[in-house]
Amino acid sequence: MKIGVNVLNFGPGTDPGVLRNWARTVEGLGFDLLMVSDHIAITPDVAQRYPAPFYEPFTTLSWLAGVTTRIRLGTTVLIAPYRHPLLTARMAANLDRLSGGRLVLGVGVGWARQEFAALGIPFEQRGRLTDELLTGVRAAWAETADYGTGRIPIWVGGNSDAGIRRAVRLGDAWHPLRPTMPWLREAAVRLKVAADAQGLPVPALTPRIALKPTATPVDGPQRLAGEGTIDQIMADLEQLRLLGAETVVLDPYHGDPSQTLDPRPAWAALATVAARLPTPPANGPRS
C-alpha cells in the first residue's frame, strides 16, 4: 500500500517557498504521492474553508515537478465542471509528460455554489458535467497522440452513491474523502455491489483520510480514520491495507486556515508516521 500526502496549497501562510518546502519535506520522508486541492474563484463560501492565496493545481504541480524527482503528483480533487474536457486533457497530459509520468488525476463534482455562479456554470448540472469531462478526457487521450503517451490514473472522488457509481463507470480508483473507518468498510461493500450491478471491475480504493494526532485516544463512532494517537493512526492504516486500499492519502489540514502559518506540526506528524511504517512508502513513477 502506497502512502500520499495532501499538501496545503492555500491560506495566509502559503507562498512559493512554503510549497517548495512542503514538496521537499514530503518527498524526503519517503512518501509516494503529493496532492493538492482545486478552486478557481475564491468566493465567500470557498474562502471560509480555503482562503486566498489559492494556488491553482496544474500550474502548482508543474512547478513542484521541477523541484522534486521521484514523488507522484496529483489533484484531490480537481473540480471537473470548471474546465473544458479538452483543456483538462491537454494540461494533464502535458504535466504528466513534463514530470516523467508522475501525474494522478483526481476529480470531483464540486460543492461551492457561489463559485459555480461566479464561473457561470450551473451547479445543478455538476454531475452531468463531471461525467462529460471524464468521458471527454479519456477520448482525447485515446484518440490523439498529441495529448501524450502513457497512462494517467483517474481517481473519482465523492462519498455519495452517485460518486461510487461514477468511479465504477469512469474511474481507475474511488477516492472518498475523510471517512470514518466503519463508514468506509460499509462503503467498500457498496463499491463492489455497484461494480457487480454494472458488470464492471471494482475500481481501486484510494481514500484520503485525516492526519490528526492526539495525545490521548479518541473514541466514538464519529472518529475519523487517521484521528487519534499514533497507535490508532497506524492501526487505521493497517485496517485500510487489509481492506485492499491501493493508496492512502494523509490529510493534515483540520479546517483552520491559521494552520498554514506554521506547517511544522504537520511535518512532525508526517515524520512520526513515516518512522512507524514497516517499509519505506516510496515508489518510483510509472514505467
C-alpha positions as CSV (number, residue, x, y, z in Angstrom):
1,M,0.0,0.0,0.0
2,K,1.3,3.4,-1.0
3,I,1.0,6.5,1.2
4,G,0.4,10.0,-0.1
5,V,0.0,13.4,1.5
6,N,-2.4,16.3,0.9
7,V,-0.3,19.4,0.7
8,L,-1.9,22.8,1.7
9,N,-1.8,25.0,-1.5
10,F,-3.9,27.7,0.1
11,G,-4.2,30.0,3.1
12,P,-2.4,33.1,4.6
13,G,0.8,31.2,5.3
14,T,1.2,29.7,1.8
15,D,3.7,31.0,-0.7
16,P,6.0,29.5,-3.3
17,G,8.8,28.9,-0.7
18,V,6.4,27.1,1.7
19,L,5.1,25.0,-1.2
20,R,8.6,24.1,-2.2
21,N,9.4,23.1,1.4
22,W,6.2,21.0,1.6
23,A,7.2,19.1,-1.5
24,R,10.8,18.5,-0.5
25,T,9.7,17.5,3.1
26,V,7.1,15.0,1.8
27,E,9.4,13.5,-0.8
28,G,12.3,13.5,1.7
29,L,10.3,11.5,4.2
30,G,9.8,8.8,1.5
31,F,6.1,9.3,0.8
32,D,4.8,8.2,-2.6
33,L,2.4,10.9,-3.6
34,L,1.9,14.6,-3.2
35,M,-1.6,16.0,-3.9
36,V,-3.1,19.5,-3.9
37,S,-6.7,20.9,-4.0
38,D,-8.6,22.9,-6.6
39,H,-10.5,26.2,-6.5
40,I,-10.6,29.0,-9.1
41,A,-12.8,31.8,-7.8
42,I,-12.3,32.3,-4.0
43,T,-15.9,33.2,-3.3
44,P,-17.1,33.7,0.3
45,D,-18.2,30.1,0.6
46,V,-14.7,28.9,-0.5
47,A,-12.8,31.5,1.5
48,Q,-14.4,30.3,4.7
49,R,-12.7,27.0,4.4
50,Y,-9.8,27.7,2.0
51,P,-8.9,31.3,1.9
52,A,-6.6,33.1,-0.5
53,P,-4.0,32.9,-1.8
54,F,-5.1,29.7,-3.5
55,Y,-2.5,28.2,-5.9
56,E,-4.1,26.6,-9.0
57,P,-3.3,22.9,-9.1
58,F,-2.0,22.4,-12.6
59,T,0.4,25.3,-12.5
60,T,1.5,24.5,-8.9
61,L,2.1,20.8,-9.7
62,S,4.0,21.8,-12.8
63,W,6.3,23.9,-10.7
64,L,6.7,21.3,-8.0
65,A,7.6,18.7,-10.6
66,G,10.7,20.7,-11.2
67,V,11.7,20.8,-7.5
68,T,11.1,17.1,-6.9
69,T,12.5,14.0,-8.7
70,R,10.5,10.9,-7.6
71,I,7.2,11.6,-5.9
72,R,4.0,11.3,-7.8
73,L,1.9,14.5,-8.2
74,G,-1.9,14.6,-8.1
75,T,-5.2,16.5,-7.5
76,T,-7.5,15.8,-4.6
77,V,-9.7,16.8,-6.3
78,L,-9.8,18.7,-9.5
79,I,-13.3,20.2,-9.8
80,A,-14.4,18.7,-13.1
81,P,-17.1,21.1,-14.2
82,Y,-14.7,24.1,-14.0
83,R,-12.7,23.3,-17.1
84,H,-13.5,22.1,-20.6
85,P,-12.6,18.4,-21.1
86,L,-10.1,19.1,-23.9
87,L,-8.4,21.8,-21.8
88,T,-8.1,19.4,-18.9
89,A,-6.9,16.6,-21.1
90,R,-4.2,18.9,-22.6
91,M,-3.0,20.2,-19.3
92,A,-3.0,16.8,-17.6
93,A,-1.1,15.1,-20.5
94,N,1.4,17.9,-20.7
95,L,2.0,17.8,-16.9
96,D,2.4,14.1,-17.0
97,R,4.9,14.2,-19.8
98,L,6.9,17.1,-18.2
99,S,7.0,15.3,-14.9
100,G,8.2,12.0,-16.3
101,G,4.8,10.1,-15.9
102,R,4.1,11.1,-12.3
103,L,0.5,12.5,-12.5
104,V,-2.5,11.2,-10.8
105,L,-5.7,13.0,-11.8
106,G,-8.3,13.0,-9.0
107,V,-11.6,14.6,-9.9
108,G,-14.8,15.5,-8.2
109,V,-18.1,17.3,-8.8
110,G,-17.6,20.3,-6.5
111,W,-19.7,21.8,-3.7
112,A,-19.3,25.6,-3.7
113,R,-22.5,27.2,-5.1
114,Q,-21.1,30.7,-5.2
115,E,-18.0,29.6,-7.0
116,F,-20.1,27.9,-9.6
117,A,-22.2,31.0,-10.1
118,A,-19.1,33.2,-10.4
119,L,-17.8,30.9,-13.2
120,G,-21.2,30.9,-14.9
121,I,-21.5,27.1,-14.5
122,P,-24.9,25.6,-13.5
123,F,-24.5,24.0,-10.1
124,E,-27.4,21.6,-10.6
125,Q,-25.7,20.1,-13.7
126,R,-22.3,19.4,-12.0
127,G,-22.8,15.6,-12.1
128,R,-23.5,15.5,-15.8
129,L,-20.6,17.9,-16.5
130,T,-18.3,15.7,-14.5
131,D,-19.3,12.6,-16.5
132,E,-18.8,14.6,-19.7
133,L,-15.3,15.6,-18.6
134,L,-14.3,12.1,-17.7
135,T,-15.5,10.7,-20.9
136,G,-14.0,13.5,-23.0
137,V,-10.6,13.4,-21.3
138,R,-10.4,9.6,-21.9
139,A,-11.4,10.0,-25.5
140,A,-8.9,12.8,-26.1
141,W,-6.1,10.7,-24.6
142,A,-7.1,7.6,-26.6
143,E,-7.6,9.3,-30.0
144,T,-5.0,11.9,-30.2
145,A,-1.3,11.1,-29.8
146,D,-0.5,14.8,-29.4
147,Y,-2.2,14.6,-25.9
148,G,0.7,12.5,-24.7
149,T,1.5,8.9,-24.2
150,G,1.4,6.8,-21.0
151,R,-1.4,6.0,-18.7
152,I,-2.7,8.7,-16.3
153,P,-4.7,7.2,-13.4
154,I,-8.1,8.8,-12.8
155,W,-9.3,8.8,-9.2
156,V,-13.0,9.7,-8.9
157,G,-13.9,11.4,-5.6
158,G,-17.3,11.6,-4.0
159,N,-18.7,9.9,-0.9
160,S,-22.2,9.5,-2.2
161,D,-23.7,6.6,-4.0
162,A,-23.6,8.6,-7.2
163,G,-19.8,9.1,-6.7
164,I,-19.4,5.4,-6.2
165,R,-21.3,4.6,-9.4
166,R,-19.2,7.2,-11.3
167,A,-16.0,5.7,-10.0
168,V,-17.1,2.3,-11.3
169,R,-18.1,3.6,-14.7
170,L,-15.4,6.1,-15.4
171,G,-12.5,5.8,-12.9
172,D,-9.5,3.7,-12.2
173,A,-10.0,4.3,-8.4
174,W,-12.5,5.5,-6.0
175,H,-11.2,8.4,-3.8
176,P,-13.5,9.0,-0.8
177,L,-12.6,11.9,1.4
178,R,-12.1,11.9,5.2
179,P,-14.3,9.0,6.2
180,T,-14.7,7.1,9.4
181,M,-13.4,3.5,9.4
182,P,-16.9,1.9,9.9
183,W,-18.4,4.0,7.1
184,L,-15.5,3.1,4.8
185,R,-15.8,-0.6,5.5
186,E,-19.5,-0.4,4.6
187,A,-18.9,1.7,1.6
188,A,-16.3,-0.8,0.2
189,V,-19.1,-3.3,0.1
190,R,-21.3,-0.8,-1.8
191,L,-18.5,-0.2,-4.2
192,K,-18.4,-4.0,-5.1
193,V,-22.2,-4.1,-5.3
194,A,-22.2,-1.2,-7.7
195,A,-19.5,-2.8,-9.9
196,D,-21.3,-6.1,-10.0
197,A,-24.5,-4.4,-10.9
198,Q,-22.8,-2.7,-13.9
199,G,-20.8,-5.7,-14.9
200,L,-17.6,-3.8,-14.4
201,P,-14.4,-4.4,-12.4
202,V,-14.2,-3.0,-8.9
203,P,-12.0,0.2,-9.1
204,A,-9.1,0.5,-6.7
205,L,-9.7,2.0,-3.3
206,T,-7.6,5.2,-2.6
207,P,-9.1,7.1,0.3
208,R,-7.9,10.4,1.7
209,I,-8.0,10.2,5.5
210,A,-7.3,12.7,8.2
211,L,-3.9,13.0,9.9
212,K,-4.9,14.4,13.3
213,P,-2.6,13.0,16.0
214,T,-3.7,13.4,19.6
215,A,-2.0,12.7,23.0
216,T,-4.9,10.5,24.2
217,P,-7.1,8.0,22.4
218,V,-10.2,9.2,20.5
219,D,-13.2,7.0,20.8
220,G,-16.7,7.1,19.4
221,P,-18.4,6.4,16.1
222,Q,-17.6,9.9,14.7
223,R,-13.8,9.4,15.0
224,L,-12.3,10.0,11.6
225,A,-9.9,7.5,10.1
226,G,-6.4,8.9,10.9
227,E,-7.6,10.7,14.1
228,G,-6.2,9.7,17.5
229,T,-2.9,8.5,19.0
230,I,-0.1,7.4,16.7
231,D,-1.1,3.8,17.6
232,Q,-4.7,4.5,16.4
233,I,-3.4,6.1,13.2
234,M,-1.1,3.2,12.4
235,A,-3.9,0.7,13.2
236,D,-6.2,2.6,10.8
237,L,-3.6,2.3,8.0
238,E,-3.3,-1.4,8.7
239,Q,-7.0,-1.8,8.5
240,L,-7.1,0.0,5.2
241,R,-4.3,-2.3,3.9
242,L,-6.4,-5.3,4.9
243,L,-9.4,-3.7,3.2
244,G,-7.5,-3.6,0.0
245,A,-6.6,0.1,-0.3
246,E,-4.1,0.6,-3.0
247,T,-3.0,4.1,-1.9
248,V,-4.0,6.1,1.2
249,V,-3.6,9.9,1.2
250,L,-3.0,11.6,4.6
251,D,-4.6,15.0,5.1
252,P,-3.1,17.1,7.8
253,Y,-5.5,20.0,7.4
254,H,-8.1,20.3,10.1
255,G,-10.1,23.2,8.7
256,D,-8.4,26.1,10.4
257,P,-6.6,28.3,7.9
258,S,-4.2,29.5,10.6
259,Q,-2.5,26.1,10.3
260,T,-1.0,27.3,7.0
261,L,1.1,29.9,9.0
262,D,3.2,27.1,10.6
263,P,3.4,23.8,8.7
264,R,5.9,22.3,11.2
265,P,3.4,20.4,13.3
266,A,2.0,18.8,10.2
267,W,5.5,17.9,9.1
268,A,6.3,16.4,12.5
269,A,3.1,14.3,12.3
270,L,4.1,13.0,8.9
271,A,7.6,12.2,10.1
272,T,6.2,10.2,13.0
273,V,4.0,8.2,10.7
274,A,6.9,7.7,8.2
275,A,9.1,6.4,11.0
276,R,6.4,3.8,12.0
277,L,5.8,2.4,8.6
278,P,7.1,-1.2,8.2
279,T,8.7,-0.4,4.9
280,P,9.5,2.9,3.2
281,P,6.4,4.2,1.3
282,A,8.4,5.4,-1.6
283,N,7.9,4.1,-5.0
284,G,9.1,5.4,-8.4
285,P,7.0,6.8,-11.1
286,R,5.0,4.7,-13.6
287,S,7.1,2.9,-16.2
